[in-house]
Amino acid sequence: MKYRLIKASILSITMTMTMWAGAAEQSLDKVSVIVDQGVILESEIVELVSGVKQGAVTQGQALPSDRALRTQAIERLILKSLQMQMAERMGIQVSDPQLEQTIANIAKRDNISIEQLRSRIEADGMTYDTYREKVREELITGEVTRANVRRRIYITPQEIDTLVGLINQQGAEQAEYRLGHILIALPSGATEEDVNKARETADRVYELLSTGSDFTKIAIASSSGPKALEGGDLGWMNVNSMPTLFAEAVQSKKKDALVGPLRSGAGFHILKVIDSRGVEIIEVEEVNARHILVKPSIILSDQKAEQMLLDFRADLLAGEADFAALAKEHSEDPGSALKGGVLGWNDPNVYVPEFKEALAQLDKDEYSQPIRSVHGWHLIQLIDRRIDDATEKRKEDRAYQLLFNRKFTEETDTWLREMRDAAYIELLDKKDL
């Protein structure tokens, strides 16, 4: 009954769109896919396919058929829709100040101004407003993924000790691989027939690749992996942070080597070593900081939360307030409030990007301006910096982070697959069936 009501609402929306389109003499935008309580519009599919084609032309990549591209685009949009719907249920939002700060960080990373970034975006055929909303969506989906996947990760002391021993054996230089990935997926509750069919498909794909077929083209056409639309390119990964199945298979493999098919719970994987390199593990700067976190709410608006921290900062600079006392009374970070806001010594990379960026700009004892992150508004003071001395504690921390990255990747894929399998999906366009 629920989905009949959804379809009735969608038909009503489509009829309204038709009337609007007729009045404005514009082409009709229609609903192409129902995704639980949401929909995917035809224009979204066309836009994503067009973007992939444009990127392929720029990079000189071969592409599969339009039908294969459309199928992959729909799958990508289905996952995005499910994540955005979950974010709405969880109350995850990204304010305009946080969005602008993120975009400013992107421009700074590329050593250009905001205006130069805007010009580059528009030169690529995208409006700045569209770009802003895409960045907002990426922030939201990233946060909803982290919130759901973190709680699925458990790392034992024995795992850390084992990896520390392995890192000691590897010495100062560790291997990184840039991998291409194709996944021939298995459905939930796969039967023996499903497994055999997937294995035959994986063997055919491997044979095609072995005889010179383009990996990127095959990945876009055939892969069910998270990076299918990027041609299966997983980017650079430390051998100790990639899934164990991959790490064991690619070690010592040379550039352009094909590996697989490898069987996992998700299906059959085929890997290509796009490139490899040794990366020297260098000393890392650590920071000790403290902060006061204020979270906007129905009672406390975003602007008032920011002003509250501006007032605290003014009082601190005038010597009329004590940071620790303010943190204990007002900070909404339970882990640090009772310690006067002190976060302790950490690699700056453990913090969200906005927090990390603010720390990078501070001198010892300096106060930041209020900054916005997904957690709320922060007032930060840098207590001190130091260069890590590569102690055993640091090795354990690094091992933990590598294990966390490995398990985060594995659990993210599992979580997305489970969410997709549990969703109600209906393709309304017959050509997508």
C-alpha positions as CSV (number, residue, x, y, z in Angstrom):
1,M,0.0,0.0,0.0
2,K,2.8,2.4,0.9
3,Y,4.5,2.0,-2.5
4,R,1.2,2.4,-4.3
5,L,0.8,5.7,-2.5
6,I,4.3,6.7,-3.5
7,K,3.7,5.9,-7.1
8,A,0.5,7.9,-7.1
9,S,2.3,10.9,-5.7
10,I,5.0,10.5,-8.3
11,L,2.5,10.3,-11.1
12,S,1.0,13.5,-9.7
13,I,4.4,15.1,-9.7
14,T,5.1,14.0,-13.2
15,M,1.7,15.4,-14.4
16,T,2.5,18.7,-12.7
17,M,5.9,18.7,-14.4
18,T,4.2,18.1,-17.7
19,M,1.9,21.1,-17.3
20,W,4.9,23.3,-16.3
21,A,6.9,22.1,-19.2
22,G,4.1,22.7,-21.6
23,A,3.5,26.2,-20.3
24,A,7.2,27.0,-20.6
25,E,7.6,25.1,-23.9
26,Q,10.5,23.1,-22.3
27,S,11.4,19.5,-22.6
28,L,9.8,17.3,-20.0
29,D,11.8,16.1,-17.0
30,K,10.4,12.9,-15.7
31,V,10.8,10.5,-12.8
32,S,12.8,7.5,-13.9
33,V,13.4,5.5,-10.7
34,I,11.6,5.2,-7.4
35,V,14.0,4.7,-4.5
36,D,12.2,4.1,-1.2
37,Q,10.7,7.5,-0.3
38,G,12.6,9.3,-3.0
39,V,12.9,9.5,-6.8
40,I,15.6,9.9,-9.4
41,L,14.8,12.2,-12.3
42,E,15.8,11.7,-15.9
43,S,17.8,14.9,-15.9
44,E,20.0,13.6,-13.0
45,I,20.8,10.5,-15.1
46,V,21.5,12.5,-18.2
47,E,23.7,14.9,-16.3
48,L,25.8,12.2,-14.7
49,V,26.3,10.3,-17.9
50,S,27.3,13.5,-19.7
51,G,29.8,14.3,-16.9
52,V,31.4,10.8,-17.3
53,K,31.6,11.2,-21.1
54,Q,33.2,14.7,-20.8
55,G,35.8,13.3,-18.3
56,A,36.6,10.4,-20.6
57,V,37.2,12.8,-23.6
58,T,39.5,14.9,-21.4
59,Q,41.5,11.9,-20.3
60,G,41.4,10.0,-23.6
61,Q,39.6,7.0,-22.2
62,A,37.4,4.5,-24.1
63,L,33.8,4.1,-22.9
64,P,31.3,1.3,-23.2
65,S,27.8,1.7,-24.7
66,D,25.4,4.4,-23.6
67,R,23.2,1.7,-22.1
68,A,26.0,0.4,-19.9
69,L,26.9,4.0,-18.8
70,R,23.2,4.7,-18.0
71,T,23.0,1.5,-15.9
72,Q,26.1,2.5,-13.9
73,A,24.8,6.1,-13.5
74,I,21.5,4.8,-12.2
75,E,23.2,2.6,-9.6
76,R,25.4,5.5,-8.4
77,L,22.3,7.7,-8.1
78,I,20.4,5.0,-6.2
79,L,23.1,4.8,-3.6
80,K,23.3,8.6,-3.3
81,S,19.5,8.8,-2.9
82,L,19.5,6.2,-0.1
83,Q,22.3,7.9,1.7
84,M,20.6,11.3,1.4
85,Q,17.3,9.9,2.7
86,M,19.2,8.3,5.7
87,A,20.9,11.6,6.4
88,E,17.6,13.3,6.5
89,R,16.3,10.7,9.0
90,M,19.4,11.2,11.1
91,G,19.1,15.0,11.0
92,I,22.5,15.5,9.3
93,Q,22.8,18.8,7.6
94,V,25.5,21.1,6.2
95,S,25.0,24.8,6.8
96,D,26.0,27.5,4.3
97,P,28.9,28.7,6.5
98,Q,30.3,25.2,6.7
99,L,29.8,24.8,2.9
100,E,31.6,28.0,2.1
101,Q,34.5,27.1,4.4
102,T,34.9,23.7,2.7
103,I,34.9,25.3,-0.8
104,A,37.5,27.9,0.5
105,N,39.6,24.9,1.6
106,I,39.3,23.3,-1.8
107,A,40.4,26.5,-3.5
108,K,43.3,26.9,-1.1
109,R,44.4,23.3,-1.6
110,D,44.6,24.1,-5.4
111,N,46.4,27.4,-4.7
112,I,43.7,29.4,-6.4
113,S,41.2,32.0,-5.2
114,I,37.4,31.4,-4.9
115,E,36.8,33.5,-8.0
116,Q,39.3,31.5,-9.9
117,L,37.6,28.3,-8.7
118,R,34.3,29.7,-9.8
119,S,35.7,30.5,-13.3
120,R,37.1,27.0,-13.6
121,I,33.8,25.4,-12.7
122,E,31.9,27.5,-15.1
123,A,34.5,26.8,-17.9
124,D,33.7,23.1,-17.3
125,G,30.0,23.8,-18.1
126,M,28.7,23.7,-14.5
127,T,27.0,26.6,-12.7
128,Y,28.6,27.6,-9.4
129,D,25.3,27.0,-7.5
130,T,25.2,23.4,-8.9
131,Y,28.8,22.9,-7.8
132,R,27.9,24.2,-4.3
133,E,25.1,21.7,-3.9
134,K,27.2,18.8,-5.2
135,V,29.8,19.7,-2.5
136,R,27.1,19.8,0.1
137,E,25.8,16.4,-1.0
138,E,29.3,14.9,-0.8
139,L,29.8,16.3,2.8
140,I,26.4,14.9,3.8
141,T,26.9,11.4,2.3
142,G,30.4,11.3,3.7
143,E,29.1,12.1,7.2
144,V,26.2,9.6,7.0
145,T,28.6,6.9,5.8
146,R,31.1,7.6,8.6
147,A,28.3,7.6,11.2
148,N,27.0,4.2,10.1
149,V,30.2,2.4,9.3
150,R,32.3,3.5,12.3
151,R,30.2,1.5,14.7
152,R,30.7,-1.7,12.6
153,I,34.5,-1.5,13.1
154,Y,36.3,-3.4,15.9
155,I,40.0,-3.7,16.1
156,T,41.7,-6.0,18.6
157,P,45.0,-5.4,20.4
158,Q,46.3,-8.6,18.8
159,E,45.6,-7.2,15.3
160,I,47.5,-4.0,16.2
161,D,50.5,-6.0,17.5
162,T,50.6,-8.2,14.4
163,L,50.6,-5.2,12.1
164,V,53.2,-3.4,14.2
165,G,55.4,-6.5,13.7
166,L,54.8,-6.5,10.0
167,I,55.6,-2.7,9.7
168,N,58.9,-3.3,11.6
169,Q,59.8,-6.0,9.1
170,Q,59.0,-3.7,6.2
171,G,61.3,-1.1,7.5
172,A,61.2,2.6,6.7
173,E,59.7,2.1,3.2
174,Q,56.3,0.6,2.6
175,A,54.6,-0.3,-0.7
176,E,51.7,1.6,-2.1
177,Y,49.7,0.4,-5.1
178,R,47.3,2.1,-7.4
179,L,44.7,-0.5,-8.2
180,G,42.0,-0.9,-10.9
181,H,39.1,-2.9,-9.6
182,I,36.2,-4.8,-11.2
183,L,33.6,-6.6,-9.0
184,I,31.2,-9.2,-10.4
185,A,28.7,-9.0,-7.6
186,L,26.7,-11.8,-6.0
187,P,23.1,-11.2,-4.9
188,S,22.2,-11.5,-1.2
189,G,21.5,-15.2,-0.3
190,A,23.2,-16.3,-3.5
191,T,22.5,-19.8,-4.7
192,E,25.1,-22.2,-6.1
193,E,23.8,-21.3,-9.6
194,D,24.3,-17.6,-8.8
195,V,27.9,-18.3,-7.7
196,N,28.6,-20.4,-10.8
197,K,27.1,-17.8,-13.1
198,A,29.1,-15.0,-11.5
199,R,32.3,-17.0,-11.6
200,E,31.8,-17.7,-15.4
201,T,31.3,-13.9,-16.0
202,A,34.4,-13.1,-14.0
203,D,36.4,-15.6,-16.0
204,R,35.2,-14.1,-19.2
205,V,36.1,-10.6,-18.1
206,Y,39.5,-11.7,-17.0
207,E,40.1,-13.4,-20.4
208,L,39.0,-10.2,-22.2
209,L,41.5,-8.2,-20.1
210,S,44.2,-10.7,-20.6
211,T,43.9,-10.4,-24.4
212,G,44.2,-6.6,-24.4
213,S,40.7,-5.2,-23.7
214,D,40.6,-1.8,-22.1
215,F,40.3,-2.1,-18.3
216,T,38.5,1.2,-17.8
217,K,35.9,0.4,-20.5
218,I,35.3,-3.1,-19.1
219,A,35.1,-1.7,-15.5
220,I,32.4,0.9,-16.4
221,A,30.5,-1.7,-18.4
222,S,30.7,-4.7,-16.0
223,S,31.7,-3.7,-12.5
224,S,29.4,-3.5,-9.5
225,G,32.2,-1.9,-7.5
226,P,32.0,1.6,-5.9
227,K,34.4,3.2,-8.4
228,A,32.8,1.6,-11.6
229,L,32.1,5.0,-13.2
230,E,35.7,6.0,-12.6
231,G,36.9,3.0,-14.6
232,G,37.5,1.0,-11.4
233,D,40.4,3.2,-10.3
234,L,40.7,2.9,-6.5
235,G,43.6,5.4,-6.3
236,W,46.8,4.9,-4.2
237,M,46.5,2.6,-1.2
238,N,49.1,1.5,1.3
239,V,49.4,-2.3,1.2
240,N,48.5,-2.5,4.9
241,S,45.3,-0.4,4.5
242,M,43.7,-2.1,1.5
243,P,41.4,-5.1,2.1
244,T,43.4,-8.2,3.2
245,L,42.2,-10.2,0.2
246,F,43.7,-7.6,-2.1
247,A,46.9,-7.0,-0.1
248,E,47.8,-10.7,-0.1
249,A,47.1,-11.0,-3.9
250,V,49.0,-7.9,-5.2
251,Q,52.2,-7.9,-3.1
252,S,55.3,-8.1,-5.3
253,K,53.1,-7.8,-8.5
254,K,54.5,-5.6,-11.2
255,K,52.9,-2.7,-13.0
256,D,50.0,-3.7,-15.4
257,A,49.7,-7.2,-13.7
258,L,46.2,-8.7,-13.6
259,V,45.1,-10.5,-10.5
260,G,42.0,-12.6,-10.0
261,P,39.3,-13.5,-10.0
262,L,39.3,-13.4,-6.2
263,R,36.2,-14.6,-4.3
264,S,34.8,-12.7,-1.3
265,G,31.3,-12.4,0.2
266,A,30.5,-9.6,-2.2
267,G,31.4,-11.6,-5.3
268,F,34.4,-12.0,-7.6
269,H,37.1,-9.3,-7.8
270,I,39.6,-8.7,-10.6
271,L,42.5,-6.3,-9.9
272,K,45.0,-4.5,-12.1
273,V,48.1,-3.0,-10.7
274,I,48.0,0.4,-12.5
275,D,51.2,1.4,-10.7
276,S,53.2,0.8,-7.6
277,R,55.7,2.8,-5.5
278,G,57.6,2.7,-2.3
279,V,56.7,5.4,0.2
280,E,59.1,6.4,3.0
281,I,57.5,6.7,6.3
282,I,58.5,10.2,7.6
283,E,58.2,11.8,11.0
284,V,54.8,13.4,11.6
285,E,54.0,16.7,13.3
286,E,51.5,16.3,16.2
287,V,49.4,19.0,17.8
288,N,48.0,19.5,21.3
289,A,44.9,21.6,21.2
290,R,41.8,22.4,23.1
291,H,38.4,23.6,21.9
292,I,34.9,24.6,22.9
293,L,32.1,23.0,20.9
294,V,28.7,24.7,20.6
295,K,26.0,22.9,18.6
296,P,23.2,24.9,16.9
297,S,19.7,23.8,17.8
298,I,16.1,24.8,17.6
299,I,16.7,27.1,20.5
300,L,20.2,28.3,19.5
301,S,20.5,29.4,15.9
302,D,23.6,29.0,13.8
303,Q,24.3,32.7,13.9
304,K,23.8,32.9,17.7
305,A,26.1,29.9,18.2
306,E,28.8,31.6,16.2
307,Q,28.3,34.9,18.1
308,M,28.5,33.1,21.4
309,L,32.0,31.8,20.5
310,L,33.0,35.3,19.2
311,D,32.1,36.7,22.6
312,F,34.1,34.0,24.4
313,R,37.1,34.8,22.2
314,A,36.9,38.5,22.9
315,D,36.7,37.8,26.7
316,L,39.7,35.5,26.4
317,L,41.8,38.0,24.5
318,A,40.9,40.7,27.1
319,G,42.0,38.4,29.9
320,E,38.4,38.4,31.3
321,A,37.7,34.6,31.0
322,D,39.4,31.3,31.5
323,F,39.3,28.8,28.6
324,A,39.1,25.7,30.8
325,A,36.2,27.2,32.8
326,L,34.4,28.1,29.6
327,A,34.9,24.7,28.1
328,K,33.6,22.9,31.3
329,E,30.5,25.1,31.4
330,H,29.6,25.4,27.7
331,S,31.3,22.8,25.5
332,E,29.1,20.1,24.1
333,D,32.0,17.7,23.4
334,P,31.7,15.3,26.3
335,G,35.1,13.7,25.7
336,S,37.0,17.0,26.3
337,A,34.7,19.3,28.2
338,L,35.6,17.9,31.6
339,K,39.3,18.3,30.7
340,G,38.9,22.0,30.0
341,G,38.5,21.3,26.3
342,V,41.9,19.6,26.0
343,L,42.1,17.1,23.2
344,G,45.7,15.8,23.9
345,W,48.5,15.1,21.4
346,N,47.2,13.9,18.0
347,D,48.1,13.7,14.3
348,P,46.1,16.6,12.8
349,N,44.7,14.1,10.2
350,V,42.4,12.6,12.9
351,Y,40.3,15.8,12.9
352,V,37.6,16.8,10.4
353,P,39.0,18.9,7.5
354,E,37.7,22.3,8.8
355,F,39.2,21.7,12.3
356,K,42.5,20.4,10.8
357,E,42.8,23.5,8.5
358,A,42.1,25.9,11.4
359,L,44.9,24.2,13.5
360,A,47.3,24.6,10.6
361,Q,46.9,28.4,10.7
362,L,47.5,28.8,14.4
363,D,50.6,29.7,16.4
364,K,51.2,28.4,19.9
365,D,48.6,29.7,22.3
366,E,46.7,31.5,19.6
367,Y,42.9,31.4,19.4
368,S,41.1,30.6,16.2
369,Q,38.0,32.4,14.8
370,P,34.9,30.3,15.3
371,I,34.9,27.6,12.7
372,R,31.9,25.4,11.5
373,S,32.2,21.6,11.0
374,V,29.6,18.8,10.8
375,H,29.7,18.7,14.6
376,G,28.9,22.4,15.2
377,W,30.8,25.6,16.0
378,H,34.4,25.3,17.4
379,L,36.6,27.8,19.2
380,I,40.1,26.4,19.1
381,Q,43.4,27.2,21.0
382,L,46.6,25.6,19.9
383,I,48.5,24.6,23.0
384,D,51.7,23.3,21.3
385,R,53.2,21.4,18.4
386,R,55.9,18.7,18.3
387,I,57.6,16.4,15.8
388,D,56.7,12.8,16.5
389,D,59.7,10.7,17.5
390,A,58.5,7.4,16.0
391,T,58.1,5.8,19.3
392,E,56.4,2.5,19.8
393,K,53.2,4.3,20.7
394,R,53.3,6.1,17.3
395,K,53.8,2.7,15.5
396,E,50.7,1.4,17.3
397,D,48.7,4.5,16.4
398,R,49.8,4.1,12.7
399,A,48.9,0.4,12.8
400,Y,45.5,1.2,14.2
401,Q,44.9,3.9,11.5
402,L,45.9,1.5,8.7
403,L,43.6,-1.2,10.1
404,F,40.8,1.3,10.5
405,N,41.2,2.4,6.9
406,R,41.2,-1.2,5.7
407,K,38.1,-2.2,7.7
408,F,36.3,1.1,6.9
409,T,36.7,0.3,3.2
410,E,35.5,-3.2,3.6
411,E,32.6,-2.3,5.9
412,T,31.5,0.6,3.7
413,D,31.1,-1.7,0.7
414,T,29.1,-4.1,2.8
415,W,26.9,-1.4,4.3
416,L,26.1,0.1,0.9
417,R,25.3,-3.4,-0.5
418,E,23.0,-4.2,2.5
419,M,21.3,-0.8,2.2
420,R,20.8,-1.3,-1.5
421,D,19.4,-4.8,-1.1
422,A,16.9,-3.7,1.6
423,A,15.6,-0.8,-0.5
424,Y,12.5,-0.6,-2.6
425,I,13.7,0.2,-6.2
426,E,11.5,0.5,-9.2
427,L,12.7,1.5,-12.7
428,L,9.9,3.3,-14.5
429,D,11.6,3.6,-17.8
430,K,11.2,0.3,-19.8
431,K,14.6,0.8,-21.5
432,D,16.3,0.4,-18.0
433,L,14.6,-2.9,-17.3
